[in-house]
């Protein structure tokens, strides 16, 4: 039995999309940009800036689907799947210890970190089993090193708050690697984006955390289970 998390996960995965809240995703307009073009999000964190750059993939600059106002200054924050910095740059306004993991958009991420004078450590790689893998994001494909969650936590110097959006690689997490993590914000995926959910991970989260799952088809209702908001019991 996979209870209570498994039932909630399956409910979120099959919930009708009609009437669901669809979060906006900031992507690049179809025009050429100079290196001096700057995007300033119109949200509560208006001092976060992004360099507008042409790229063969979506550059995510707003993350209203995640809840992170409870991040504390001493929390060690790990952002897996950082893209160009939408989450980690905002987290760095709250915490002094932020690490971002990104395999595809790492160059743009690094530039945005510099633009914002943010104290963010960048790991060029992806969540996985520790073996090199081809990572795809939209029209961009690259070979990237991968790291287990345990290895990423070691490289980051620990993890109290985990944000994870890694297109299905979350199911490669060894549940024991979550020991010590107090908060999780994670996009959960199902086929066709990922393989099937891992029952062991579902059981661990269900037994160790209080949680909710928001069904939020950001790009497409297919392949997205929802956004997990979890707090350790």
Buried (B, 14 or more C-beta within 10 A) or exposed (E): EBEBBBEBBBEBBEBEEEEBEEBEBBEBEEEEBEEEBEBEBEEEEEEBBBBBBEBEBBBBBBBEBBBBEEBEEEBBBBBBBBBBBBBBBBBBBBBEBBBBBBBBBBBBBBBBBEBBEBEBBBBBBBBBEEEEBEBEBEEBEEEBBBBBBBBBBEBBEEBBBBBBBBBBBBBBBBBEBBEEBBBBBBBBBBEEBBEEBBEBBBBBBBEBBEBEBBBBBBEEBEBBBBBBBBEBE
